[in-house]
Amino acid sequence: MVKFEKTVLPNGLPVIVNYDPSTPLVAMNILYKVGARNEDENKTGFAHLFEHLMFGGSVNIPSYDEPLQRAGGENNAFTNSDFTNYYLTIPAQNIETAFWLESDRMLSLAFSENSLEVQRNVVMEEFKQRYLNQPYGDVWLNLRPLAYKVHPYKWATIGKDLSHIEQATMADVKAFFRQWYCPNNAILTLSGNITVKKAVELANRWFGEIPKQHISEKIINAEPAQHEKRFLQLEKNIPADAIYKTFHACNRFDKDFYATELMVDILCGSNSSILYHSLVKEQKLFNTINVYFTGDIDNGLIVIEGKVNESVDIQTADRAINNLLNKVINQGVSEMELNIVKQKTESALQFSEMNIGNRALNLAYFEMIGNVEIINHQMENYNRVTVDDIQRIAAEVMREQNESVMYYCKKGGAA
């Protein structure tokens, strides 16, 4: 159980506080409701670029990291398709430093040409190193547009093309900031040794005068239902052939979200799970195999990815995956299999709640999706899932007509 209190400032900024006097620290989390899904298709990568620009100096503070480190704090950030998140941990007696730093960069960045050039080069180098210059790095650059044809999930957070970041202008950057970085498009959460009274007082002092902005929400086109199998084969300089399969699944608000997560865990959540035990340990077709659910705000994907053993034909390996999926569709799963993953999920949730950083992030996330109270009712939702739910969702989702498959092969090898 995570106890919290929520206040909304007059400028629209929600402030959610979990008071925990057992720690000498405070975790602060600021989530901005903007991710890659909110970008223009011809100007992708901007949400991620902004994650970097936010550390390049704000209107009154030339360096973000230096004063935070002097106060004993540490910080980081991440961007995904749905939101951008900034987080830090700091000794409780120095928490006002965190309010000062975060409020100043919400108010306005420094917007210097030098900072833009530096961070643009950093992001471009990241694009090259992570996505272009290492084995399997460009998998998602190819898999996303195979699975999605309309929705902005079809491009990666890093961006669709390097040229979009190369050509980013100061005018583009300022327009993006003004549109998305404002109190009524953000969520401030705190967990740790700070009382609700003090947190709200500091939030009013440092964030209260920042004006709210008009948020002109981009209309995001829904991805049409997929009605036929899609296939792509690539040849690359890689050590082992790999298979990537996606199936369109539900969104984060759907009643089947929790059942989908448990189904994925049953399929490949441990060494004794259905796919891993059969394909890696028994049949020895794969060196590694993994299954996960993206769980996005809009309809996400179930992804199966595996690296095929040297002497194994990739089509044989693919058929073996399909045989196991069809077995789940036709025969379902056992009560024991479902109960095991429920127990594992409950342990993971309890462990997550022990960390103040996780608490702060989770409070922000559930507030973003519309109901912060969900944080204390997740296990109830998982426990409602039945074996019939698992079989029904498997049949609805893991159909051939809903599948996209990519064979990622060594050069010289072919399916």
C-alpha positions in Angstrom: 0.0 0.0 0.0 1.4 3.4 -1.1 -0.1 6.2 1.0 -0.2 9.5 -0.8 -2.0 12.9 -0.9 -2.7 14.8 -4.1 -3.0 18.6 -4.6 -3.4 20.5 -7.8 -1.9 24.0 -8.0 -3.9 26.8 -9.6 -1.8 26.5 -12.8 -2.8 22.9 -13.3 0.3 21.1 -11.9 -0.7 18.0 -9.9 1.5 17.5 -6.8 1.4 14.0 -5.3 3.3 13.2 -2.1 4.2 9.9 -0.4 5.6 10.8 3.0 8.1 8.2 4.3 10.1 9.3 7.4 12.1 6.1 7.5 14.5 7.4 4.8 16.9 10.4 4.9 16.2 10.9 1.1 13.5 12.3 -1.1 12.8 11.2 -4.7 11.4 13.8 -7.0 9.8 12.8 -10.3 8.5 15.2 -13.0 6.6 13.5 -15.9 5.8 15.5 -19.0 2.9 14.1 -21.0 4.8 14.2 -24.3 6.6 11.4 -26.1 7.4 10.2 -29.6 3.7 9.7 -30.3 3.1 13.4 -30.1 5.7 14.3 -32.8 5.2 15.5 -36.4 6.1 12.6 -38.7 8.5 15.0 -40.5 10.2 16.1 -37.3 10.7 13.0 -35.2 13.1 12.5 -32.3 12.2 15.9 -30.8 10.9 14.4 -27.5 14.2 12.6 -27.0 16.2 15.6 -28.1 14.4 17.6 -25.4 15.4 15.2 -22.8 19.0 16.1 -23.5 18.3 19.8 -23.9 16.8 20.0 -20.5 20.2 19.4 -19.0 21.9 22.2 -21.1 21.0 25.1 -18.8 17.8 27.0 -18.0 16.9 30.6 -18.0 18.5 31.4 -14.6 20.8 28.4 -14.0 23.6 27.8 -16.6 24.3 24.2 -15.3 21.8 21.8 -13.9 24.1 19.0 -12.7 26.6 21.1 -10.8 24.3 22.5 -8.1 22.5 19.2 -7.8 25.7 17.3 -7.2 26.9 19.9 -4.6 23.6 19.2 -2.7 24.3 15.4 -2.7 21.7 14.6 -5.4 21.8 12.4 -8.5 19.5 12.4 -11.4 18.5 11.0 -14.8 15.8 11.0 -17.4 14.2 8.8 -20.1 11.9 9.2 -23.0 9.5 6.7 -24.6 6.6 6.8 -27.0 4.1 8.1 -24.5 5.9 10.5 -22.1 9.2 12.0 -21.0 10.3 11.5 -17.4 12.9 13.4 -15.2 13.8 12.0 -11.8 16.3 12.7 -9.0 17.1 11.6 -5.5 18.5 14.1 -2.9 19.0 14.3 0.9 15.8 15.6 2.5 17.5 18.7 4.0 18.4 19.8 0.5 15.1 19.2 -1.3 14.6 22.9 -2.0 17.5 22.7 -4.4 15.5 20.2 -6.5 12.5 22.4 -6.5 14.6 25.4 -7.7 16.3 23.4 -10.5 13.2 21.7 -11.9 11.0 24.8 -11.7 13.6 26.9 -13.5 13.8 24.6 -16.5 10.1 24.2 -16.6 9.9 28.0 -16.7 12.3 28.3 -19.7 15.4 26.8 -21.1 18.4 28.9 -22.0 17.9 28.2 -25.7 21.4 28.8 -26.8 22.6 27.8 -30.3 25.6 26.3 -28.6 23.5 24.0 -26.4 21.4 23.0 -29.3 24.4 22.1 -31.4 26.0 20.1 -28.6 22.9 18.1 -27.7 22.0 17.6 -31.4 25.5 16.1 -31.9 25.1 13.9 -28.8 21.8 12.5 -30.0 23.1 12.0 -33.5 26.1 10.1 -32.1 23.7 8.0 -29.9 21.6 7.2 -33.0 24.7 6.0 -34.9 26.2 4.0 -32.0 23.1 2.4 -30.6 21.0 1.9 -33.8 23.4 1.8 -36.8 26.8 0.6 -35.7 26.1 -2.4 -33.5 24.7 -5.9 -34.2 20.8 -6.0 -34.0 20.8 -2.2 -33.3 18.4 -1.3 -36.1 15.9 -4.0 -35.3 13.2 -1.6 -34.0 13.9 0.9 -36.8 12.7 -1.9 -39.2 10.2 -3.7 -36.9 8.1 -0.7 -35.9 7.1 0.3 -39.5 6.4 -3.3 -40.3 3.9 -3.6 -37.4 2.5 -0.1 -37.5 1.4 1.6 -40.8 -0.5 4.7 -39.5 0.0 5.3 -35.7 3.1 7.2 -34.7 4.4 4.1 -32.8 5.8 3.3 -36.2 8.9 5.3 -35.5 11.4 4.8 -32.6 11.9 7.3 -29.8 15.3 8.2 -31.2 13.6 9.3 -34.4 12.6 8.1 -37.8 15.6 9.5 -39.6 18.9 11.2 -38.6 18.1 14.2 -40.8 15.2 15.2 -38.6 17.6 16.0 -35.8 20.3 17.3 -38.1 17.8 19.9 -39.4 16.2 20.9 -36.1 16.2 24.7 -35.8 16.0 27.0 -32.8 12.5 27.9 -33.9 11.5 24.2 -33.9 12.9 23.7 -30.5 11.2 26.8 -28.9 7.9 25.8 -30.5 8.1 22.3 -29.1 9.0 23.6 -25.6 6.1 26.1 -25.5 3.7 23.5 -26.6 4.5 20.7 -24.1 6.7 21.9 -21.3 4.2 23.6 -18.9 2.7 22.9 -15.5 -0.7 21.8 -16.8 1.1 19.1 -19.0 3.3 17.9 -16.2 3.0 15.8 -13.0 5.2 16.4 -9.9 5.5 13.5 -7.5 7.6 13.1 -4.3 8.4 10.1 -2.2 10.5 10.1 0.9 11.2 12.2 4.0 9.1 15.2 3.1 5.7 16.0 4.6 2.7 16.9 2.4 2.6 20.3 4.0 6.2 21.1 3.2 6.0 19.7 -0.3 2.9 21.7 -1.3 4.4 24.8 0.2 7.6 24.4 -1.8 5.6 23.5 -4.9 3.6 26.7 -4.6 6.8 28.8 -4.0 8.8 27.4 -6.9 6.2 26.3 -9.5 3.1 28.3 -8.6 4.0 31.4 -10.7 4.7 29.4 -13.9 1.8 30.1 -16.2 -0.3 27.3 -17.7 -0.4 27.0 -21.4 -3.0 26.0 -24.0 -2.3 22.4 -25.0 -3.3 21.8 -28.6 -3.5 18.1 -28.6 -2.4 16.4 -31.8 -5.0 14.1 -33.3 -3.4 10.7 -33.3 -4.7 8.3 -35.9 -5.7 4.9 -34.6 -3.9 2.0 -36.1 -6.3 0.0 -38.4 -6.8 -3.6 -37.6 -4.3 -5.9 -39.3 -5.9 -8.5 -41.6 -2.9 -10.3 -43.1 0.5 -11.6 -42.1 3.4 -9.3 -42.8 6.9 -10.5 -43.5 10.3 -8.9 -43.8 13.7 -10.5 -44.2 17.0 -8.6 -43.8 20.6 -9.8 -44.1 23.1 -8.2 -41.7 26.6 -8.6 -40.3 25.4 -10.4 -37.2 26.7 -13.5 -35.2 23.4 -15.4 -35.3 20.1 -15.4 -37.1 17.2 -14.0 -35.2 13.4 -14.0 -35.4 11.1 -11.1 -34.4 7.4 -11.5 -34.2 4.8 -9.0 -33.2 1.0 -9.2 -32.6 -1.2 -6.2 -32.1 -2.7 -6.2 -28.6 -4.7 -4.0 -26.2 -3.9 -0.6 -24.8 -3.2 0.4 -21.2 -6.8 1.2 -20.5 -8.3 -2.0 -21.8 -9.9 -4.5 -19.4 -7.6 -7.2 -20.9 -4.4 -5.3 -20.0 -3.7 -7.4 -16.9 -4.5 -10.7 -18.5 -2.2 -9.9 -21.4 0.7 -9.2 -19.1 0.1 -12.5 -17.3 -0.2 -14.4 -20.6 3.2 -13.0 -21.7 4.8 -14.1 -18.4 3.4 -17.6 -18.8 4.8 -17.8 -22.3 8.3 -16.7 -21.5 8.7 -15.2 -18.0 11.2 -17.7 -16.6 13.4 -20.7 -17.5 10.5 -23.0 -16.9 8.0 -21.0 -19.0 6.3 -22.5 -22.1 8.5 -21.1 -24.8 11.9 -21.0 -23.0 11.6 -24.6 -21.6 10.6 -26.1 -25.0 12.6 -24.0 -27.5 15.8 -23.4 -25.5 16.1 -26.3 -23.0 14.4 -29.2 -24.7 14.5 -28.7 -28.5 17.6 -26.5 -28.4 16.4 -24.5 -31.4 17.1 -21.1 -29.8 20.0 -19.7 -27.8 17.8 -17.1 -26.2 14.1 -16.3 -26.5 12.0 -13.5 -24.9 8.4 -12.4 -25.0 7.1 -9.0 -23.8 4.2 -6.7 -24.0 4.8 -3.1 -24.7 1.8 -2.0 -22.7 1.5 1.4 -24.4 -1.2 4.1 -23.9 -2.5 3.3 -27.3 -2.7 -0.3 -28.7 0.6 -2.0 -28.1 2.4 -5.1 -29.3 3.2 -8.5 -27.9 6.8 -9.1 -29.1 8.6 -12.4 -29.5 12.3 -12.3 -30.2 14.8 -15.1 -30.3 18.3 -15.9 -31.5 18.4 -19.1 -33.4 21.2 -21.7 -32.8 23.8 -22.1 -35.4 22.7 -25.4 -37.1 19.0 -24.6 -37.0 17.0 -23.6 -40.0 15.2 -20.3 -39.3 11.9 -21.4 -40.7 12.0 -24.6 -38.6 12.5 -22.4 -35.5 9.6 -20.1 -36.5 7.3 -23.1 -36.9 8.3 -24.3 -33.5 7.2 -21.0 -32.0 3.9 -21.1 -33.8 3.2 -24.7 -32.7 3.5 -23.7 -29.0 1.4 -20.6 -29.5 -1.3 -22.7 -31.2 -1.2 -25.1 -28.3 -2.0 -22.3 -25.9 -4.8 -21.1 -28.2 -6.3 -24.6 -28.5 -5.6 -26.1 -25.0 -5.2 -23.0 -22.8 -3.0 -22.9 -19.7 -3.3 -24.6 -16.3 -4.4 -23.0 -13.1 -1.0 -23.8 -11.7 0.8 -21.9 -14.5 -1.5 -18.9 -13.9 -1.1 -18.9 -10.1 2.7 -19.1 -10.4 2.9 -15.9 -12.5 0.4 -14.1 -10.2 2.6 -14.9 -7.2 5.6 -13.6 -9.2 3.8 -10.5 -10.1 2.8 -9.8 -6.5 6.4 -10.2 -5.3 7.6 -7.8 -8.0 5.0 -5.2 -7.1 5.9 -5.4 -3.4 9.6 -5.1 -4.2 9.0 -2.1 -6.4 7.1 -0.3 -3.6 10.2 -0.5 -1.3 12.1 2.0 -3.5 11.2 5.7 -3.2 12.2 6.3 -6.8 9.9 3.6 -8.1 7.1 4.9 -5.9 7.5 8.5 -7.2 7.6 7.2 -10.9 4.6 4.9 -10.4 2.5 7.7 -8.8 3.3 9.9 -11.8 2.5 7.2 -14.3 -0.9 6.3 -12.8 -1.8 9.9 -12.5 -0.9 10.3 -16.2 -3.2 7.4 -17.3 -6.1 9.0 -15.4 -6.3 7.4 -11.9 -3.5 7.5 -9.4 -5.5 5.2 -7.1 -4.7 2.3 -9.4 -1.3 2.1 -7.8 -2.9 0.4 -4.8 -5.3 -1.9 -6.8 -3.0 -3.5 -9.4 -2.9 -6.9 -7.7 -6.7 -7.0 -7.4 -6.8 -6.6 -11.2 -4.3 -9.4 -11.8 -6.1 -11.7 -9.4 -9.3 -11.4 -11.3 -7.7 -12.9 -14.4 -8.8 -16.5 -15.2 -7.4 -19.3 -17.4 -10.3 -18.7 -19.7 -9.2 -15.0 -20.1 -5.7 -16.2 -21.1 -7.0 -18.6 -23.7 -9.5 -16.1 -25.1 -6.8 -13.4 -25.5 -4.4 -15.8 -27.0 -6.9 -16.8 -29.6 -7.9 -13.1 -30.3 -4.3 -11.8 -30.5 -1.9 -14.5 -31.6 -3.6 -15.1 -35.0 -1.5 -15.4 -38.2 -3.5 -12.5 -39.7 -2.4 -10.3 -36.8 1.2 -11.2 -37.0 4.3 -9.4 -38.4 7.5 -11.5 -38.7 11.0 -10.3 -39.4 13.8 -12.7 -40.2 17.1 -11.0 -39.3 19.7 -13.2 -40.9 23.5 -13.4 -41.2 24.8 -12.3 -44.6 25.0 -15.3 -46.8 22.3 -17.2 -45.0 18.7 -17.3 -46.3 15.4 -18.6 -45.2 
